[in-house]
Amino acid sequence: EYNKVLSQRQQLDGQLNENIMVKKELDILKEENDVFKLIGPVLVKQELCEAKQNVDKRMDYIKSELKRVDDLMSTLDKKLDSQRDVIDKLQQAFQQAQIKASINQSKS
């Protein structure tokens, strides 16, 4: 499950970086420049301000998803730490039981 969430995080990071690059390119353009959006196999003309708004909305969405995934990863990390603690305690108890058994056998 952790690997799945980590993969989602990496994918979202890539999408955010891609959108940051698109935003930089759109910021370079002037209002009179043509902007096209790929819809299926067709390029459709789009207003520059609309394209910028779409990219901003997409970036906001990706950032909120990144926060959600980060929170989920944090929760999973805490569960993992808790399970490690339980395993450590069980190992210590097992080792102590082995020592006691060894001592009892040598007394017999």
N, C-alpha and C positions, 0 to 999 in steps of 0.2 A: 504494500500500500504506500509506503514511504517513497519507494522508487517511482511509483506512478505520479505522486504529487510533485516529486522533484522534476520529473519529465515535463509536467504541466508548467512548472515554474520556468524551466529553461525555454519552453516554447513561448510563453508570455514575454520573457525577456527579449527573445528574438523579434517578436511582433512589435514590442515597444521601440526597440532600436530601429526597426524598419520604418515605423511611423515617425520617429524623430527625424530620420533622414528625409522622408517625404515632406515633413513640415518645413525643414530647412530649405528644400528646393522650392516649395511654394512661396516661402518668404522672399526668395530672390526675384520671383516673377512680378511683373507690373500688371495693373488691372486690364490693360489692353491685350495681354498675352492670352492665348487660347489654352484651356485646360480640358483634358478629356478623361472620362472615366470608363473603364472597361466593364461592360455589363454583358456577361456571356461572351459571345464571339464579336461583339460590336463595341466600337468606341463611340461614346456619346459625349457631346460637348457639355461642359459644366462651367458655371460661373466660378471665378477664382475664390470669392468670399465663401461660396457654398462648399467648395472643396476644402478650404481651410477649416470651416466649421465641422465638416465631417471628420477630418483628421483629428481635430481637437476632441470631439466626442469619442472617437475611437480610442484615443490615448487615455482619456478619463476612464473609459470602461476597462481598458487593459490595466491601468493603475489600480482600479478597485479590485479587479480579479487577482492582481499580484498581492494585494493586501490580504485578500481572503485566503489565498494559497499560503502566504507566509504565516498567517494565523493558524492554519491547519497544520503546517509543518511544525510550528511551535508546540501545538497540542500533541502531535505525534512524538516529538522529541521528549516531552515530559512523560508520556506513557512509556517510551523506551527506557528513559532513566529509571522510572519506577520499577519496571520489569527487571532491569539490571540489578537494582538494589535487592529485589526479592531473590533473584538468582544467587547473588553474593551471600545473602543470609542463609539460603539453603545449602550452599557449598560449605560455608563455615560450620553449620550444624552437622552436615554429613562428615566433615573432617573430624569434628569433636567426637562424634559417635564412633568413628573408626578408631580413634585414639583410645577411647574408653574400652572398646571391644578388644583392642590389642592388649591393653593393660590387664583386663579381666582374663584373657587367655593365658598371659604369662604368669598370672597368679595361680592358675589351675594346675 
